[in-house]
């Protein structure tokens, strides 16, 4: 995801939603697929909900935004 963003901005300072806007559709779907494996590598007891759920919701919102704008 980092290669699609301007180099002068630190990744930590850019919101996930903004980062997702810079991905093309295939990259966005690949990121969604990879995020589904995230939970198995993290300790679920430290989170109130599965970390992948946050990514999935952000990706779905981005896909909805693109569909609304006719960019899918």
C-alpha positions as CSV (number, residue, x, y, z in Angstrom):
1,X,0.0,0.0,0.0
2,X,2.9,2.4,0.7
3,X,4.0,2.6,-2.9
4,X,0.8,4.3,-4.0
5,X,1.2,7.2,-1.6
6,X,3.4,10.3,-1.8
7,X,6.9,9.6,-0.3
8,X,7.0,12.8,1.7
9,X,4.1,11.7,4.0
10,X,4.8,9.3,6.8
11,X,2.5,6.3,6.7
12,X,1.6,6.7,10.4
13,X,0.1,10.1,9.8
14,X,-2.2,9.0,7.0
15,X,-5.6,7.5,7.9
16,X,-6.4,4.0,6.7
17,X,-9.4,5.4,4.7
18,X,-7.1,7.8,2.8
19,X,-4.6,5.0,2.1
20,X,-7.4,2.8,0.7
21,X,-8.5,5.6,-1.7
22,X,-5.1,5.4,-3.4
23,X,-5.4,1.7,-4.2
24,X,-6.8,0.4,-7.4
25,X,-9.6,-2.2,-7.2
26,X,-7.4,-5.2,-7.5
27,X,-5.0,-3.9,-4.8
28,X,-8.0,-3.1,-2.6
29,X,-9.4,-6.6,-2.9
30,X,-6.0,-8.1,-2.3
31,X,-5.6,-6.1,0.9
32,X,-9.1,-7.2,2.0
33,X,-8.1,-10.9,1.4
34,X,-4.8,-10.4,3.3
35,X,-6.6,-8.7,6.2
36,X,-8.7,-11.8,6.7
37,X,-5.6,-13.7,7.9
38,X,-4.7,-10.9,10.4
39,X,-6.7,-12.3,13.3
40,X,-4.9,-15.6,13.4
41,X,-1.6,-13.8,14.0
42,X,-2.8,-11.4,16.7
43,X,-3.9,-12.1,20.3
44,X,-7.7,-11.8,20.1
45,X,-8.0,-11.3,23.8
46,X,-6.4,-7.8,23.6
47,X,-9.1,-6.5,21.2
48,X,-12.8,-5.9,21.8
49,X,-13.5,-7.0,18.2
50,X,-11.5,-8.8,15.6
51,X,-8.9,-6.4,14.0
52,X,-9.8,-7.6,10.6
53,X,-13.3,-6.3,11.1
54,X,-12.0,-2.7,11.2
55,X,-10.2,-3.2,7.9
56,X,-13.1,-5.0,6.4
57,X,-15.5,-2.1,7.3
58,X,-13.1,0.5,5.9
59,X,-12.7,-1.5,2.6
60,X,-16.5,-1.9,2.3
61,X,-17.0,1.8,2.8
62,X,-14.3,2.6,0.1
63,X,-16.0,0.2,-2.3
64,X,-19.4,1.9,-1.6
65,X,-17.8,5.3,-2.1
66,X,-16.4,4.2,-5.5
67,X,-19.7,2.7,-6.5
68,X,-21.5,5.9,-5.7
69,X,-18.9,7.9,-7.7
70,X,-19.1,5.4,-10.5
71,X,-15.4,4.4,-10.2
72,X,-15.8,0.6,-9.6
